[in-house]
Amino acid sequence: MAEGFDKELELLKTFLHEWAAHGDNEVKPLLAWQFLGRSKYFRPVTLFACHVAMSDQPVGAETIRAAAAIEMVHNVSLIVDDILDRSRYRRGVLTLHCRFGLLPALMASGYITADTFQLVEGNTFNTQRIAELFRRLAAAETLQWRLRRQPLGVEDWRVIAGEDTGSMFEAAACLGTGNETLRHFGHLLGMLYHGCDDVGDVKGAVALGGGGEEDLRDGILTLPAAIAIRDPEVALLFRNPTPEGLQVLLEKMEAALPVAERYLDSIAAEAEAEALRVARAPELLIKLVRNTRRLSA
């Protein structure tokens, strides 16, 4: 995913390391822990790719700062997700609230939010996009939680995915170009990422014999779930799960994976068509789409 942006990512990592090192002494250990080198940097890479696709100028200091802002917003969302999911580990490392406690983790998320806005201070466009992103993420998470256990369809999933992950990739695309040209491309790429993650989670849960089932446990509408619950009997299981029913539901979601994969192919095709339609140099964006699509493998 990061192919071709090694230099830019090293600059980003250095920036984040120096930012964390200059934090308040009370939160400095939390910032250092949260920003350990374990991210795959999908969102900053999207930002860099969109910049290169629309500009002849190299990635400069302001673009690195914008990428840092996107990565910081992403980490705020991870802290909240880990608390909500009661996750002890993320990529093999203790989550922030398990390492330092619930209150410090919540306060650290607020601290990161404040510094994100300070980071883009002076650039009105970037400040507006970060503010929009925080608002949309808050509304999307609330919507997703309110709709849990409701047997809705693929179009409903598309709305949720577009506002949740889609909004993050939209912001990355806009900050990378400094305008709205690639907003819809970012939206489609984010939905594709969200759907690939949904499919990958089901494959992982099946392979692990039921591990990684937080969305299933909480009744979150994933793409495989939206397809599986077209069956009225499966919809009843989704609405009123039992321990035995959860296992049946997982099996039904596994059976829905081929349809989910075809749907993801259609989103990837939409994203490629959008790149060809609006980008000055679409080749890198098309490569980004294809690399993202492989994530569900």
C-alpha positions as semicolon CSV with decimal commas, in nm:
position;residue;x (nm);y (nm);z (nm)
1;M;0,000;0,000;0,000
2;A;0,285;0,240;0,086
3;E;0,483;0,154;-0,226
4;G;0,645;0,464;-0,376
5;F;0,602;0,684;-0,068
6;D;0,879;0,556;0,158
7;K;1,045;0,898;0,182
8;E;0,718;1,076;0,261
9;L;0,623;0,819;0,524
10;E;0,961;0,855;0,695
11;L;0,904;1,230;0,709
12;L;0,557;1,168;0,852
13;K;0,686;0,926;1,117
14;T;0,958;1,173;1,216
15;F;0,702;1,453;1,241
16;L;0,471;1,245;1,462
17;H;0,761;1,130;1,681
18;E;0,876;1,489;1,737
19;W;0,520;1,605;1,801
20;A;0,467;1,334;2,064
21;A;0,804;1,407;2,225
22;H;0,705;1,771;2,278
23;G;0,370;1,689;2,436
24;D;0,272;1,764;2,794
25;N;0,468;1,542;3,033
26;E;0,146;1,393;3,167
27;V;0,032;1,262;2,828
28;K;0,368;1,217;2,656
29;P;0,393;0,844;2,741
30;L;0,040;0,788;2,608
31;L;0,115;0,967;2,282
32;A;0,435;0,771;2,234
33;W;0,248;0,445;2,300
34;Q;-0,045;0,522;2,069
35;F;0,181;0,627;1,782
36;L;0,422;0,335;1,796
37;G;0,526;0,231;1,446
38;R;0,239;-0,014;1,396
39;S;0,016;0,180;1,156
40;K;-0,007;0,083;0,791
41;Y;-0,072;0,451;0,706
42;F;-0,348;0,385;0,450
43;R;-0,497;0,731;0,495
44;P;-0,171;0,930;0,465
45;V;-0,075;0,722;0,159
46;T;-0,413;0,810;0,006
47;L;-0,341;1,177;0,077
48;F;0,004;1,156;-0,085
49;A;-0,131;0,966;-0,389
50;C;-0,407;1,222;-0,443
51;H;-0,152;1,504;-0,420
52;V;0,073;1,343;-0,680
53;A;-0,225;1,262;-0,906
54;M;-0,324;1,629;-0,926
55;S;-0,002;1,829;-0,888
56;D;0,342;1,860;-1,040
57;Q;0,477;1,982;-0,706
58;P;0,655;1,736;-0,475
59;V;0,509;1,652;-0,136
60;G;0,612;1,943;0,086
61;A;0,603;2,033;0,454
62;E;0,240;2,147;0,452
63;T;0,129;1,819;0,292
64;I;0,323;1,623;0,556
65;R;0,144;1,825;0,825
66;A;-0,190;1,749;0,660
67;A;-0,103;1,378;0,653
68;A;-0,012;1,396;1,022
69;A;-0,349;1,557;1,095
70;I;-0,532;1,276;0,916
71;E;-0,331;1,013;1,104
72;M;-0,407;1,188;1,433
73;V;-0,782;1,192;1,363
74;H;-0,759;0,824;1,274
75;N;-0,592;0,748;1,607
76;V;-0,861;0,934;1,798
77;S;-1,116;0,705;1,632
78;L;-0,905;0,398;1,716
79;I;-0,886;0,489;2,085
80;V;-1,265;0,523;2,101
81;D;-1,323;0,203;1,899
82;D;-1,088;0,002;2,122
83;I;-1,270;0,121;2,433
84;L;-1,613;0,047;2,285
85;D;-1,505;-0,297;2,156
86;R;-1,335;-0,379;2,486
87;S;-1,025;-0,471;2,287
88;R;-0,711;-0,558;2,484
89;Y;-0,479;-0,563;2,186
90;R;-0,443;-0,393;1,849
91;R;-0,190;-0,550;1,612
92;G;-0,029;-0,737;1,899
93;V;0,016;-0,433;2,125
94;L;-0,190;-0,349;2,433
95;T;-0,454;-0,087;2,354
96;L;-0,411;0,255;2,513
97;H;-0,689;0,214;2,771
98;C;-0,558;-0,127;2,878
99;R;-0,203;0,005;2,913
100;F;-0,281;0,334;3,091
101;G;-0,646;0,319;3,202
102;L;-0,980;0,437;3,067
103;L;-0,974;0,801;3,180
104;P;-0,617;0,870;3,060
105;A;-0,701;0,715;2,721
106;L;-1,010;0,933;2,683
107;M;-0,817;1,244;2,785
108;A;-0,539;1,155;2,541
109;S;-0,797;1,137;2,260
110;G;-0,910;1,488;2,351
111;Y;-0,549;1,609;2,364
112;I;-0,481;1,466;2,017
113;T;-0,797;1,632;1,883
114;A;-0,685;1,973;2,011
115;D;-0,339;1,933;1,860
116;T;-0,488;1,824;1,528
117;F;-0,666;2,157;1,493
118;Q;-0,354;2,346;1,599
119;L;-0,160;2,155;1,334
120;V;-0,375;2,287;1,048
121;E;-0,417;2,633;1,196
122;G;-0,370;2,900;0,933
123;N;-0,502;2,686;0,648
124;T;-0,875;2,756;0,639
125;F;-0,954;2,481;0,389
126;N;-0,772;2,214;0,590
127;T;-0,925;2,334;0,918
128;Q;-1,274;2,312;0,768
129;R;-1,210;1,960;0,636
130;I;-1,082;1,838;0,973
131;A;-1,383;1,991;1,151
132;E;-1,617;1,832;0,896
133;L;-1,442;1,498;0,944
134;F;-1,478;1,500;1,322
135;R;-1,846;1,590;1,295
136;R;-1,918;1,319;1,038
137;L;-1,728;1,053;1,232
138;A;-1,920;1,137;1,549
139;A;-2,253;1,121;1,366
140;A;-2,157;0,802;1,178
141;E;-2,054;0,613;1,491
142;T;-2,374;0,722;1,665
143;L;-2,583;0,613;1,364
144;Q;-2,406;0,279;1,341
145;W;-2,462;0,213;1,711
146;R;-2,829;0,319;1,696
147;L;-2,893;0,084;1,403
148;R;-2,724;-0,221;1,556
149;R;-2,923;-0,545;1,541
150;Q;-3,157;-0,395;1,282
151;P;-3,178;-0,620;0,972
152;L;-3,110;-0,352;0,711
153;G;-2,978;-0,386;0,358
154;V;-2,673;-0,317;0,145
155;E;-2,780;0,039;0,065
156;D;-2,797;0,109;0,440
157;W;-2,450;-0,043;0,477
158;R;-2,330;0,185;0,199
159;V;-2,454;0,493;0,386
160;I;-2,283;0,382;0,708
161;A;-1,956;0,289;0,536
162;G;-1,959;0,612;0,337
163;E;-1,997;0,826;0,646
164;D;-1,762;0,624;0,866
165;T;-1,454;0,522;0,667
166;G;-1,560;0,708;0,354
167;S;-1,547;1,044;0,532
168;M;-1,189;0,977;0,647
169;F;-1,067;0,898;0,296
170;E;-1,262;1,192;0,154
171;A;-1,077;1,421;0,393
172;A;-0,745;1,262;0,296
173;A;-0,818;1,321;-0,072
174;C;-0,921;1,683;-0,014
175;L;-0,621;1,763;0,205
176;G;-0,390;1,601;-0,049
177;T;-0,513;1,821;-0,333
178;G;-0,618;2,133;-0,144
179;N;-0,957;2,124;-0,315
180;E;-1,268;1,909;-0,369
181;T;-1,173;1,750;-0,701
182;L;-1,101;1,402;-0,565
183;R;-1,359;1,404;-0,285
184;H;-1,584;1,144;-0,449
185;F;-1,286;0,926;-0,535
186;G;-1,185;0,933;-0,168
187;H;-1,542;0,848;-0,069
188;L;-1,546;0,540;-0,292
189;L;-1,200;0,432;-0,181
190;G;-1,307;0,459;0,184
191;M;-1,619;0,249;0,123
192;L;-1,404;-0,008;-0,054
193;Y;-1,162;-0,018;0,240
194;H;-1,451;-0,050;0,487
195;G;-1,605;-0,338;0,290
196;C;-1,275;-0,520;0,249
197;D;-1,225;-0,490;0,624
198;D;-1,573;-0,634;0,682
199;V;-1,500;-0,932;0,458
200;G;-1,156;-0,984;0,608
201;D;-1,306;-0,987;0,958
202;V;-1,544;-1,268;0,864
203;K;-1,264;-1,468;0,705
204;G;-1,051;-1,414;1,014
205;A;-1,333;-1,511;1,250
206;V;-1,394;-1,831;1,053
207;A;-1,025;-1,915;1,045
208;L;-0,988;-1,850;1,416
209;G;-1,299;-2,047;1,507
210;G;-1,494;-1,740;1,617
211;G;-1,225;-1,487;1,710
212;G;-1,249;-1,118;1,619
213;E;-1,627;-1,121;1,633
214;E;-1,691;-0,781;1,799
215;D;-1,914;-0,655;1,515
216;L;-2,109;-0,980;1,518
217;R;-2,147;-0,967;1,897
218;D;-2,266;-0,605;1,890
219;G;-2,497;-0,647;1,591
220;I;-2,310;-0,402;1,367
221;L;-2,426;-0,397;1,004
222;T;-2,129;-0,519;0,802
223;L;-2,141;-0,591;0,428
224;P;-2,156;-0,972;0,468
225;A;-2,427;-0,931;0,734
226;A;-2,633;-0,702;0,509
227;I;-2,623;-0,968;0,237
228;A;-2,686;-1,265;0,466
229;I;-2,989;-1,110;0,636
230;R;-3,180;-1,094;0,310
231;D;-3,290;-1,437;0,434
232;P;-3,575;-1,372;0,684
233;E;-3,455;-1,651;0,917
234;V;-3,105;-1,501;0,926
235;A;-3,258;-1,158;0,990
236;L;-3,428;-1,296;1,300
237;L;-3,095;-1,436;1,423
238;F;-2,932;-1,098;1,364
239;R;-3,201;-0,917;1,560
240;N;-3,218;-1,163;1,852
241;P;-2,891;-1,356;1,871
242;T;-2,816;-1,642;2,108
243;P;-2,471;-1,796;2,162
244;E;-2,567;-2,076;1,925
245;G;-2,730;-1,831;1,689
246;L;-2,413;-1,625;1,662
247;Q;-2,227;-1,927;1,528
248;V;-2,503;-1,993;1,273
249;L;-2,498;-1,625;1,178
250;L;-2,123;-1,638;1,124
251;E;-2,168;-1,939;0,895
252;K;-2,436;-1,755;0,697
253;M;-2,208;-1,452;0,665
254;E;-1,930;-1,679;0,540
255;A;-2,169;-1,815;0,277
256;A;-2,245;-1,454;0,173
257;L;-1,879;-1,372;0,105
258;P;-1,882;-1,445;-0,272
259;V;-2,167;-1,194;-0,318
260;A;-1,986;-0,945;-0,094
261;E;-1,667;-0,984;-0,298
262;R;-1,857;-0,914;-0,620
263;Y;-2,010;-0,605;-0,464
264;L;-1,664;-0,485;-0,365
265;D;-1,550;-0,540;-0,724
266;S;-1,826;-0,304;-0,835
267;I;-1,717;-0,034;-0,586
268;A;-1,356;-0,074;-0,703
269;A;-1,471;-0,028;-1,062
270;E;-1,660;0,289;-0,961
271;A;-1,346;0,424;-0,792
272;E;-1,127;0,351;-1,095
273;A;-1,376;0,518;-1,328
274;E;-1,383;0,825;-1,103
275;A;-1,002;0,843;-1,103
276;L;-0,997;0,827;-1,482
277;R;-1,266;1,094;-1,502
278;V;-1,112;1,362;-1,280
279;A;-0,742;1,299;-1,208
280;R;-0,462;1,453;-1,411
281;A;-0,251;1,141;-1,356
282;P;-0,492;0,860;-1,259
283;E;-0,247;0,569;-1,277
284;L;-0,135;0,595;-0,914
285;L;-0,494;0,622;-0,792
286;I;-0,595;0,312;-0,990
287;K;-0,304;0,126;-0,834
288;L;-0,424;0,245;-0,492
289;V;-0,772;0,108;-0,562
290;R;-0,635;-0,229;-0,671
291;N;-0,407;-0,256;-0,369
292;T;-0,700;-0,172;-0,142
293;R;-0,920;-0,429;-0,311
294;R;-0,666;-0,700;-0,228
295;L;-0,710;-0,637;0,145
296;S;-1,000;-0,878;0,174
297;A;-0,795;-1,169;0,038
